[in-house]
C-alpha cells in the first residue's frame, strides 16, 4: 500500500501531516519513529480510514484509494492500540471474538459466535501464548497479557495489514520487548505487512526492516535501521534526543 501527497490539517490550522509520500512493501515490518505529536498516530489512523486526510490519498495494494472500498479494507486490517481497548468484564476469548464482528456484518453480528469462530479465537490466543487464559476476564490480566489479547483480536481477522499505535507505551521495558518479539514474529511468519509506531530508538533498530521517522508532520528519515545515525536522531527528537534513545530509559 502507499500514501500519495497525504496531508492532514485540523480545523484550528494545525498541520498534523504535510504532503507525505510513502510506499509500504508487502510483508515488511516498518516502524514509524518520532516523538509525541510528530504525526505517527495521524498517519496510522489515515491508513485505516479512521481519520480523513485533507489532501492526497491512501492507496491499497492494488493502487485503488481505500476510500472506495473502506469496509473491505478495514476487514483486512488489524489494529493494535496503545491502551489495549479491551472490555474488562469480558473474557479474553470474548474480546478476541470482537475482532470478527466486522466480518460478520448485518444481523449476523447479533448472533452468538459459531464453533468455527470460537476455534479461530482460541487459535489466535494460542499463538500469543494465552490459551490457558481464554476464559479469564480481561481486567484480571496483566498489562502485557492484555496487549497480547489485543494482538490476538487483530490476528483473528487474518489481516493482510497490521497497524500498531505505540503498542508498548504503557509497558515496562522487559514486557515491551516480549510483546514486540511476539508481534514481529507473527507478522513475519504470516507475511503480514506491519506498520508500527514507536518512540524508542533501540526498539526501532531491533525490530524494523525499515524506519520511517517523522517530525512535525514531515518525513525526516526513511531507510534501514543500520543507516540511522546520531545526527538523524538529533534531527528527529531535537536538541535532547537521549531520553528516547535507550529502552533502559523507558518505563
Backbone as CSV, one residue per row, in Angstrom:
resi,resn,N_x,N_y,N_z,CA_x,CA_y,CA_z,C_x,C_y,C_z
1,UNK,0.841,-1.181,0.000,0.000,0.000,0.000,0.879,1.234,0.000
2,UNK,0.246,2.398,-0.145,1.022,3.629,-0.264,0.168,4.824,0.154
3,UNK,0.852,5.928,0.431,0.162,7.203,0.613,0.769,8.176,-0.387
4,UNK,-0.097,8.946,-1.033,0.343,9.871,-2.070,-0.112,11.276,-1.733
5,UNK,0.856,12.150,-1.445,0.546,13.534,-1.115,-0.365,13.672,0.083
6,UNK,-0.236,12.754,1.045,-1.163,12.703,2.177,-0.928,13.870,3.136
7,UNK,-1.975,14.643,3.366,-1.900,15.757,4.296,-3.104,15.793,5.201
8,UNK,-2.889,16.191,6.441,-3.975,16.346,7.412,-3.785,17.682,8.113
9,UNK,-4.772,18.540,7.968,-4.778,19.831,8.644,-6.051,19.921,9.481
10,UNK,-5.883,20.196,10.765,-7.034,20.311,11.648,-7.728,21.663,11.455
11,UNK,-8.966,21.742,11.936,-9.736,22.967,11.796,-9.077,24.172,12.413
12,UNK,-8.253,23.942,13.424,-7.543,25.041,14.081,-6.395,25.580,13.241
13,UNK,-6.114,24.886,12.131,-4.998,25.298,11.276,-3.728,24.528,11.522
14,UNK,-3.702,23.684,12.557,-2.523,22.876,12.867,-2.345,21.802,11.805
15,UNK,-1.132,21.686,11.267,-0.820,20.669,10.268,-0.267,19.439,10.977
16,UNK,-1.032,18.337,10.936,-0.587,17.091,11.561,0.294,16.284,10.620
17,UNK,-0.018,16.333,9.324,0.799,15.700,8.293,0.869,16.641,7.101
18,UNK,2.058,16.764,6.529,2.208,17.692,5.423,2.664,17.041,4.138
19,UNK,1.719,16.587,3.319,2.012,16.084,1.970,3.054,14.966,1.979
20,UNK,2.722,13.867,2.628,3.637,12.735,2.778,3.440,11.746,1.634
21,UNK,4.549,11.262,1.071,4.531,10.214,0.045,5.341,9.026,0.551
22,UNK,4.687,7.864,0.657,5.360,6.662,1.148,4.776,5.442,0.459
23,UNK,5.612,4.430,0.242,5.155,3.121,-0.196,5.589,2.092,0.832
24,UNK,4.703,1.138,1.127,4.988,0.107,2.125,5.048,-1.245,1.424
25,UNK,6.211,-1.878,1.490,6.416,-3.151,0.802,5.616,-4.262,1.476
26,UNK,5.007,-5.143,0.697,4.256,-6.260,1.278,5.142,-7.119,2.180
27,UNK,4.639,-7.445,3.359,5.352,-8.316,4.281,6.446,-7.660,5.090
28,UNK,6.699,-6.378,4.878,7.768,-5.684,5.611,7.267,-5.208,6.970
29,UNK,8.172,-5.114,7.924,7.885,-4.606,9.265,8.465,-3.194,9.337
30,UNK,7.590,-2.204,9.188,8.001,-0.806,9.162,7.703,-0.154,10.502
31,UNK,8.669,0.542,11.049,8.472,1.296,12.286,8.389,2.778,11.962
32,UNK,7.321,3.409,12.435,7.200,4.863,12.388,7.804,5.396,13.673
33,UNK,8.878,6.138,13.554,9.611,6.615,14.717,9.425,8.118,14.864
34,UNK,9.376,8.567,16.105,9.291,10.002,16.322,8.681,10.330,17.662
35,UNK,8.822,11.578,18.113,8.281,11.991,19.407,6.765,12.140,19.338
36,UNK,6.154,12.336,20.488,4.724,12.608,20.536,4.423,13.860,19.730
37,UNK,3.338,13.808,18.958,2.956,14.948,18.144,3.639,15.015,16.804
38,UNK,4.431,13.991,16.458,5.157,14.017,15.184,4.257,13.722,13.994
39,UNK,3.111,13.080,14.233,2.210,12.716,13.147,2.058,11.221,12.948
40,UNK,2.695,10.414,13.817,2.658,8.960,13.660,1.232,8.416,13.790
41,UNK,0.551,8.804,14.860,-0.808,8.300,15.076,-1.761,8.778,13.996
42,UNK,-1.592,10.015,13.553,-2.439,10.535,12.478,-2.253,9.724,11.206
43,UNK,-1.002,9.388,10.878,-0.729,8.580,9.694,-1.377,7.207,9.820
44,UNK,-1.241,6.568,10.980,-1.845,5.256,11.172,-3.363,5.317,11.048
45,UNK,-3.968,6.345,11.620,-5.421,6.478,11.545,-5.888,6.699,10.103
46,UNK,-5.092,7.381,9.326,-5.420,7.539,7.914,-5.300,6.206,7.173
47,UNK,-4.313,5.405,7.532,-4.102,4.124,6.863,-5.258,3.169,7.090
48,UNK,-5.993,3.355,8.187,-7.144,2.502,8.469,-8.467,3.213,8.205
49,UNK,-8.405,4.413,7.678,-9.626,5.140,7.390,-10.310,5.708,8.610
50,UNK,-9.619,5.748,9.737,-10.201,6.319,10.957,-10.066,7.832,10.983
51,UNK,-9.175,8.364,10.166,-9.029,9.814,10.004,-9.101,10.124,8.516
52,UNK,-9.724,11.223,8.191,-9.899,11.609,6.791,-8.841,12.639,6.403
53,UNK,-8.010,12.326,5.424,-6.993,13.309,5.017,-7.630,14.527,4.363
54,UNK,-6.986,15.654,4.523,-7.446,16.873,3.859,-6.752,17.075,2.526
55,UNK,-5.775,16.219,2.240,-5.101,16.248,0.940,-4.556,14.854,0.654
56,UNK,-4.485,14.513,-0.627,-3.884,13.252,-1.022,-4.770,12.046,-0.778
57,UNK,-4.150,10.861,-0.918,-4.899,9.607,-0.839,-4.088,8.531,-0.131
58,UNK,-4.806,7.580,0.485,-4.234,6.319,0.933,-4.623,5.282,-0.102
59,UNK,-3.639,4.577,-0.645,-3.870,3.626,-1.723,-3.665,2.202,-1.227
60,UNK,-4.583,1.326,-1.575,-4.462,-0.077,-1.222,-3.425,-0.777,-2.072
61,UNK,-3.215,-2.091,-1.847,-2.208,-2.835,-2.610,-2.426,-2.810,-4.113
62,UNK,-3.688,-2.638,-4.537,-3.977,-2.606,-5.978,-3.924,-1.194,-6.554
63,UNK,-3.525,-0.214,-5.730,-3.426,1.158,-6.195,-4.719,1.942,-6.138
64,UNK,-5.796,1.314,-5.652,-7.092,1.980,-5.538,-7.187,2.711,-4.206
65,UNK,-7.683,3.937,-4.169,-7.873,4.623,-2.888,-8.747,3.797,-1.949
66,UNK,-8.329,3.659,-0.697,-9.092,2.827,0.240,-10.473,3.400,0.501
67,UNK,-10.659,4.684,0.249,-11.971,5.295,0.461,-13.039,4.644,-0.413
68,UNK,-12.637,4.036,-1.517,-13.599,3.407,-2.429,-14.035,2.026,-1.949
69,UNK,-13.266,1.428,-1.049,-13.600,0.091,-0.525,-13.248,0.025,0.960
70,UNK,-13.722,1.011,1.700,-13.276,1.191,3.072,-13.640,0.012,3.964
71,UNK,-14.871,-0.485,3.858,-15.280,-1.597,4.719,-14.419,-2.826,4.461
72,UNK,-14.166,-3.134,3.201,-13.331,-4.283,2.870,-11.906,-4.075,3.371
73,UNK,-11.389,-2.851,3.236,-10.037,-2.546,3.708,-9.931,-2.756,5.218
74,UNK,-10.929,-2.316,5.960,-10.888,-2.479,7.416,-10.976,-3.944,7.822
75,UNK,-11.715,-4.743,7.056,-11.789,-6.173,7.373,-10.434,-6.841,7.197
76,UNK,-9.611,-6.289,6.320,-8.294,-6.864,6.034,-7.187,-6.239,6.877
77,UNK,-7.566,-5.326,7.776,-6.587,-4.577,8.560,-6.783,-4.824,10.045
78,UNK,-5.740,-5.345,10.714,-5.767,-5.499,12.159,-5.200,-4.261,12.816
79,UNK,-5.746,-3.907,13.976,-5.294,-2.704,14.686,-4.980,-3.056,16.137
80,UNK,-3.789,-2.672,16.587,-3.380,-2.861,17.982,-3.205,-1.476,18.588
81,UNK,-3.871,-1.243,19.713,-3.915,0.082,20.311,-2.968,0.190,21.506
82,UNK,-2.624,1.411,21.832,-1.730,1.671,22.955,-2.334,1.225,24.283
83,UNK,-3.610,1.531,24.498,-4.259,1.237,25.778,-5.139,-0.008,25.712
84,UNK,-4.787,-0.943,24.839,-5.408,-2.262,24.740,-6.833,-2.221,24.189
85,UNK,-7.691,-1.300,24.718,-9.073,-1.178,24.251,-9.835,-2.495,24.396
86,UNK,-9.670,-3.153,25.537,-10.418,-4.368,25.835,-11.622,-4.038,26.710
87,UNK,-12.609,-4.928,26.711,-13.750,-4.802,27.614,-13.444,-5.652,28.839
88,UNK,-13.205,-5.001,29.960,-12.680,-5.675,31.145,-13.533,-6.802,31.665
89,UNK,-14.855,-6.677,31.584,-15.735,-7.697,32.169,-15.875,-8.922,31.274
90,UNK,-15.390,-8.836,30.036,-15.453,-9.977,29.135,-14.179,-10.808,29.226
91,UNK,-14.307,-12.078,28.882,-13.143,-12.960,28.911,-12.188,-12.618,27.775
92,UNK,-10.982,-13.166,27.856,-10.007,-12.968,26.788,-10.577,-13.442,25.454
93,UNK,-11.229,-14.623,25.446,-11.774,-15.139,24.198,-12.889,-14.245,23.662
94,UNK,-13.754,-13.740,24.527,-14.835,-12.862,24.077,-14.274,-11.581,23.470
95,UNK,-13.187,-11.068,24.054,-12.559,-9.874,23.476,-11.961,-10.179,22.108
96,UNK,-11.362,-11.333,21.954,-10.789,-11.703,20.659,-11.889,-11.842,19.614
97,UNK,-13.027,-12.412,20.000,-14.141,-12.594,19.058,-14.666,-11.260,18.532
98,UNK,-14.470,-10.184,19.289,-14.898,-8.862,18.809,-14.194,-8.516,17.503
99,UNK,-13.002,-9.044,17.314,-12.270,-8.798,16.078,-12.960,-9.341,14.840
100,UNK,-13.925,-10.243,15.019,-14.632,-10.829,13.884,-15.937,-10.126,13.560
101,UNK,-16.356,-9.175,14.385,-17.651,-8.544,14.163,-17.733,-7.852,12.804
102,UNK,-16.650,-7.211,12.392,-16.654,-6.522,11.115,-16.787,-7.471,9.931
103,UNK,-16.417,-8.738,10.122,-16.515,-9.707,9.044,-17.883,-10.382,9.005
104,UNK,-18.629,-10.268,10.098,-19.938,-10.904,10.134,-20.994,-10.010,9.493
105,UNK,-21.080,-8.773,9.943,-21.973,-7.797,9.316,-23.448,-8.084,9.519
106,UNK,-24.252,-7.028,9.434,-25.702,-7.137,9.492,-26.210,-7.848,10.722
107,UNK,-27.277,-8.608,10.544,-27.913,-9.293,11.672,-27.025,-10.376,12.260
108,UNK,-26.064,-10.902,11.473,-25.175,-11.954,11.985,-24.319,-11.469,13.134
109,UNK,-24.078,-10.148,13.208,-23.273,-9.603,14.302,-23.976,-9.758,15.654
110,UNK,-25.297,-9.965,15.626,-26.066,-10.114,16.862,-26.138,-11.557,17.334
111,UNK,-25.723,-12.492,16.512,-25.817,-13.916,16.832,-24.595,-14.373,17.639
112,UNK,-24.774,-15.421,18.447,-23.613,-15.973,19.168,-22.544,-16.458,18.200
113,UNK,-21.321,-16.445,18.668,-20.220,-16.904,17.819,-20.397,-18.376,17.477
114,UNK,-20.051,-18.710,16.252,-20.138,-20.102,15.820,-18.969,-20.906,16.384
115,UNK,-19.064,-22.209,16.257,-17.967,-23.062,16.712,-16.680,-22.744,15.950
116,UNK,-16.803,-22.520,14.646,-15.620,-22.200,13.839,-14.985,-20.894,14.302
117,UNK,-15.807,-19.909,14.642,-15.281,-18.626,15.112,-14.608,-18.775,16.473
118,UNK,-15.199,-19.581,17.350,-14.563,-19.805,18.656,-13.229,-20.517,18.484
119,UNK,-13.172,-21.440,17.559,-11.904,-22.137,17.307,-10.856,-21.172,16.766
120,UNK,-11.284,-20.245,15.902,-10.349,-19.225,15.406,-9.830,-18.361,16.542
121,UNK,-10.717,-17.994,17.468,-10.309,-17.162,18.597,-9.328,-17.916,19.496
122,UNK,-9.611,-19.180,19.749,-8.712,-19.980,20.595,-7.361,-20.163,19.921
123,UNK,-7.360,-20.347,18.612,-6.099,-20.477,17.886,-5.286,-19.194,17.976
124,UNK,-5.960,-18.034,17.868,-5.258,-16.750,17.983,-4.665,-16.582,19.380
125,UNK,-5.417,-16.962,20.403,-4.902,-16.876,21.774,-3.727,-17.833,21.982
126,UNK,-3.798,-18.999,21.368,-2.702,-19.957,21.465,-1.433,-19.377,20.863
127,UNK,-1.573,-18.670,19.755,-0.396,-18.120,19.084,0.270,-17.013,19.896
128,UNK,-0.493,-16.349,20.775,0.116,-15.319,21.620,0.399,-15.855,23.026
129,UNK,0.283,-17.175,23.207,0.642,-17.805,24.472,-0.361,-17.625,25.584
130,UNK,-1.634,-17.454,25.235,-2.650,-17.208,26.265,-3.829,-18.170,26.171
131,UNK,-3.621,-19.339,25.612,-4.718,-20.293,25.511,-5.263,-20.655,26.890
132,UNK,-4.373,-20.746,27.878,-4.813,-21.107,29.228,-5.521,-19.968,29.946
133,UNK,-5.583,-18.782,29.323,-6.283,-17.637,29.916,-7.536,-17.280,29.106
134,UNK,-7.987,-18.188,28.244,-9.094,-17.892,27.344,-10.357,-17.462,28.079
135,UNK,-10.630,-18.040,29.244,-11.860,-17.751,29.970,-11.650,-16.756,31.111
136,UNK,-10.456,-16.201,31.214,-10.153,-15.218,32.254,-10.645,-13.837,31.840
137,UNK,-11.275,-13.124,32.781,-11.702,-11.754,32.494,-10.495,-10.903,32.094
138,UNK,-10.698,-10.018,31.137,-9.596,-9.184,30.653,-9.021,-8.311,31.751
139,UNK,-9.875,-7.817,32.668,-9.367,-6.937,33.720,-8.613,-7.693,34.811
140,UNK,-8.549,-9.020,34.715,-7.749,-9.810,35.651,-6.381,-10.164,35.071
141,UNK,-6.103,-9.715,33.852,-4.836,-9.990,33.193,-3.848,-8.854,33.432
142,UNK,-2.562,-9.166,33.338,-1.536,-8.132,33.444,-1.561,-7.258,32.192
143,UNK,-0.834,-6.136,32.254,-0.781,-5.242,31.108,-0.228,-5.918,29.864
144,UNK,0.837,-6.697,30.034,1.415,-7.400,28.895,0.469,-8.440,28.329
145,UNK,-0.249,-9.150,29.208,-1.220,-10.137,28.746,-2.378,-9.461,28.013
146,UNK,-2.820,-8.316,28.516,-3.891,-7.597,27.831,-3.467,-7.167,26.434
147,UNK,-2.217,-6.743,26.298,-1.775,-6.342,24.971,-1.667,-7.543,24.047
148,UNK,-1.320,-8.699,24.587,-1.299,-9.908,23.765,-2.712,-10.304,23.333
149,UNK,-3.692,-10.088,24.195,-5.082,-10.305,23.791,-5.434,-9.350,22.647
150,UNK,-4.951,-8.100,22.746,-5.183,-7.139,21.672,-4.577,-7.601,20.353
151,UNK,-3.397,-8.203,20.412,-2.775,-8.739,19.203,-3.593,-9.906,18.665
152,UNK,-4.063,-10.778,19.566,-4.893,-11.909,19.138,-6.188,-11.432,18.499
153,UNK,-6.773,-10.367,19.044,-8.011,-9.821,18.472,-7.774,-9.329,17.041
154,UNK,-6.608,-8.727,16.798,-6.266,-8.304,15.436,-5.944,-9.512,14.559
155,UNK,-5.258,-10.488,15.131,-4.817,-11.658,14.371,-5.984,-12.520,13.917
156,UNK,-7.060,-12.572,14.719,-8.196,-13.425,14.376,-8.870,-12.981,13.082
157,UNK,-8.656,-11.746,12.681,-9.193,-11.248,11.410,-8.471,-11.834,10.196
158,UNK,-7.312,-12.470,10.453,-6.442,-12.936,9.374,-6.109,-11.777,8.428
159,UNK,-5.509,-10.738,9.003,-5.306,-9.494,8.244,-4.171,-9.588,7.239
160,UNK,-4.248,-8.741,6.229,-3.132,-8.552,5.311,-2.231,-7.429,5.803
161,UNK,-2.810,-6.528,6.605,-2.096,-5.360,7.123,-2.313,-5.273,8.625
162,UNK,-1.233,-5.054,9.377,-1.311,-4.888,10.827,-0.784,-3.498,11.181
163,UNK,-1.622,-2.714,11.842,-1.234,-1.396,12.314,-1.178,-1.424,13.836
164,UNK,-0.137,-0.862,14.406,0.002,-0.833,15.860,0.449,0.559,16.281
165,UNK,-0.365,1.199,17.119,-0.118,2.577,17.545,0.474,2.591,18.949
166,UNK,1.788,2.784,19.029,2.504,2.791,20.313,2.077,1.597,21.168
167,UNK,2.213,0.370,20.655,1.666,-0.791,21.353,2.351,-1.137,22.666
168,UNK,3.533,-0.556,22.940,4.229,-0.895,24.186,4.440,0.324,25.074
169,UNK,3.754,1.416,24.775,3.986,2.660,25.520,3.626,2.539,26.997
170,UNK,2.686,1.651,27.339,2.253,1.529,28.733,2.905,0.354,29.450
171,UNK,3.907,-0.265,28.811,4.532,-1.462,29.379,5.959,-1.179,29.818
172,UNK,6.436,-1.960,30.789,7.827,-1.840,31.214,8.728,-2.402,30.112
173,UNK,10.034,-2.069,30.126,10.913,-2.445,29.014,10.983,-3.938,28.730
174,UNK,11.020,-4.774,29.766,11.116,-6.221,29.551,9.847,-6.749,28.891
175,UNK,8.693,-6.343,29.426,7.423,-6.783,28.851,7.253,-6.222,27.451
176,UNK,7.666,-4.974,27.238,7.563,-4.355,25.923,8.341,-5.155,24.883
177,UNK,9.546,-5.581,25.227,10.358,-6.361,24.294,9.690,-7.688,23.968
178,UNK,9.075,-8.334,24.961,8.377,-9.603,24.717,7.195,-9.415,23.775
179,UNK,6.453,-8.333,23.975,5.293,-8.062,23.113,5.749,-7.781,21.679
180,UNK,6.808,-6.988,21.519,7.300,-6.693,20.173,7.920,-7.929,19.518
181,UNK,8.597,-8.777,20.307,9.101,-10.051,19.783,7.959,-10.852,19.172
182,UNK,6.873,-10.936,19.929,5.712,-11.715,19.507,5.075,-11.124,18.248
183,UNK,4.859,-9.811,18.257,4.222,-9.149,17.136,5.048,-9.296,15.861
184,UNK,6.355,-9.062,15.960,7.225,-9.163,14.791,7.277,-10.592,14.269
185,UNK,7.359,-11.566,15.177,7.439,-12.968,14.748,6.177,-13.391,14.005
186,UNK,5.005,-13.074,14.554,3.755,-13.475,13.921,3.594,-12.821,12.551
187,UNK,3.901,-11.535,12.472,3.756,-10.841,11.189,4.677,-11.435,10.138
188,UNK,5.891,-11.790,10.530,6.819,-12.359,9.556,6.422,-13.781,9.188
189,UNK,5.952,-14.566,10.150,5.502,-15.927,9.846,4.334,-15.922,8.861
190,UNK,3.423,-14.966,9.038,2.203,-14.932,8.228,2.311,-14.022,7.003
191,UNK,3.453,-13.372,6.821,3.619,-12.474,5.684,2.743,-11.243,5.761
192,UNK,2.442,-10.802,6.983,1.581,-9.640,7.178,2.427,-8.365,7.071
193,UNK,1.947,-7.408,6.320,2.585,-6.090,6.268,2.293,-5.377,7.583
194,UNK,3.330,-4.965,8.296,3.155,-4.339,9.608,3.695,-2.915,9.592
195,UNK,2.915,-2.000,10.159,3.343,-0.612,10.329,3.092,-0.266,11.787
196,UNK,4.175,-0.035,12.522,4.116,0.087,13.973,4.752,1.408,14.397
197,UNK,4.030,2.200,15.161,4.607,3.452,15.640,5.266,3.241,17.001
198,UNK,6.462,3.808,17.144,7.232,3.735,18.386,7.929,5.068,18.597
199,UNK,8.404,5.298,19.827,9.299,6.425,20.016,10.604,6.008,20.681
200,UNK,10.827,4.684,20.802,12.078,4.178,21.367,13.016,3.752,20.239
201,UNK,14.131,4.424,20.119,15.058,4.167,19.026,15.622,2.753,19.089
202,UNK,15.965,2.279,20.279,16.528,0.934,20.398,15.557,-0.119,19.882
203,UNK,14.299,0.016,20.229,13.301,-0.932,19.738,13.151,-0.840,18.225
204,UNK,13.162,0.359,17.696,13.051,0.532,16.245,14.211,-0.164,15.536
205,UNK,15.413,0.031,16.053,16.588,-0.596,15.436,16.516,-2.117,15.526
206,UNK,15.975,-2.638,16.618,15.956,-4.076,16.838,14.939,-4.787,15.946
207,UNK,13.783,-4.183,15.724,12.681,-4.913,15.095,12.378,-4.503,13.655
208,UNK,12.751,-3.317,13.258,12.298,-2.803,11.960,13.096,-3.363,10.790
209,UNK,12.404,-3.615,9.684,13.071,-3.778,8.397,13.372,-2.401,7.818
210,UNK,12.513,-1.465,8.163,12.626,-0.101,7.647,12.121,0.859,8.710
211,UNK,12.801,1.983,8.859,12.375,3.032,9.783,11.956,4.255,8.982
212,UNK,10.755,4.728,9.247,10.285,5.999,8.712,10.105,6.936,9.895
213,UNK,10.921,7.961,9.969,10.868,8.883,11.103,10.165,10.162,10.711
214,UNK,9.301,10.621,11.606,8.569,11.860,11.372,8.894,12.881,12.445
215,UNK,8.851,14.129,12.062,8.980,15.246,12.994,8.125,16.381,12.445
216,UNK,7.249,16.888,13.284,6.361,17.991,12.892,5.594,17.699,11.607
217,UNK,5.148,16.442,11.462,4.319,16.080,10.328,5.039,15.817,9.029
218,UNK,6.374,15.810,9.048,7.156,15.584,7.836,8.084,14.386,8.021
219,UNK,8.370,13.681,6.934,9.316,12.572,6.971,10.733,13.137,6.969
220,UNK,11.496,12.802,8.009,12.861,13.315,8.126,13.907,12.210,8.000
221,UNK,13.468,10.966,7.951,14.380,9.834,7.720,13.551,8.690,7.159
222,UNK,14.125,7.972,6.197,13.466,6.812,5.616,14.545,5.865,5.135
223,UNK,14.711,4.743,5.840,15.751,3.814,5.450,15.865,2.652,6.400
224,UNK,16.825,1.761,6.160,17.027,0.604,7.036,17.601,1.045,8.386
225,UNK,17.402,0.248,9.428,17.855,0.640,10.768,19.345,0.953,10.853
226,UNK,20.154,0.211,10.102,21.604,0.409,10.205,22.055,1.764,9.681
227,UNK,21.211,2.423,8.911,21.572,3.754,8.392,21.192,4.885,9.343
228,UNK,20.446,4.582,10.392,20.012,5.623,11.321,21.190,6.062,12.193
229,UNK,21.646,7.270,11.997,22.813,7.784,12.709,22.397,8.749,13.812
230,UNK,23.361,9.103,14.647,23.079,10.005,15.749,22.592,11.369,15.255
231,UNK,23.114,11.826,14.130,22.638,13.090,13.572,21.165,13.002,13.175
232,UNK,20.761,11.833,12.658,19.356,11.637,12.308,18.485,11.676,13.559
233,UNK,18.961,11.029,14.623,18.194,11.008,15.871,18.029,12.415,16.425
234,UNK,19.092,13.211,16.346,19.016,14.594,16.814,18.013,15.395,15.988
235,UNK,17.961,15.123,14.695,17.011,15.826,13.839,15.574,15.406,14.151
236,UNK,15.386,14.132,14.499,14.049,13.630,14.813,13.550,14.182,16.140
237,UNK,14.428,14.153,17.142,13.995,14.480,18.502,14.421,15.861,18.970
238,UNK,15.102,16.606,18.117,15.515,17.937,18.531,16.820,17.888,19.303
239,UNK,17.017,18.864,20.162,18.310,19.015,20.835,18.496,18.080,22.001
240,UNK,17.426,17.349,22.415,17.544,16.456,23.585,17.003,15.076,23.246
241,UNK,17.713,14.343,22.376,17.199,13.067,21.930,17.455,11.912,22.883
242,UNK,18.314,12.075,23.880,18.803,10.937,24.651,17.696,10.218,25.410
243,UNK,16.639,10.917,25.793,15.568,10.271,26.549,14.858,9.216,25.725
244,UNK,14.936,9.314,24.413,14.242,8.341,23.558,15.163,7.299,22.994
245,UNK,16.468,7.436,23.216,17.409,6.568,22.529,17.460,5.183,23.128
246,UNK,17.443,5.078,24.437,17.653,3.792,25.081,16.404,3.300,25.794
247,UNK,16.095,1.998,25.586,14.928,1.458,26.251,15.109,1.381,27.765
248,UNK,16.377,1.411,28.221,16.592,1.419,29.662,16.051,2.694,30.306
249,UNK,15.921,3.759,29.494,15.372,4.999,29.998,13.845,4.983,29.994
250,UNK,13.295,3.932,29.366,11.848,3.900,29.113,11.146,3.115,30.210
251,UNK,10.106,3.664,30.775,9.363,2.956,31.823,7.907,3.309,31.711
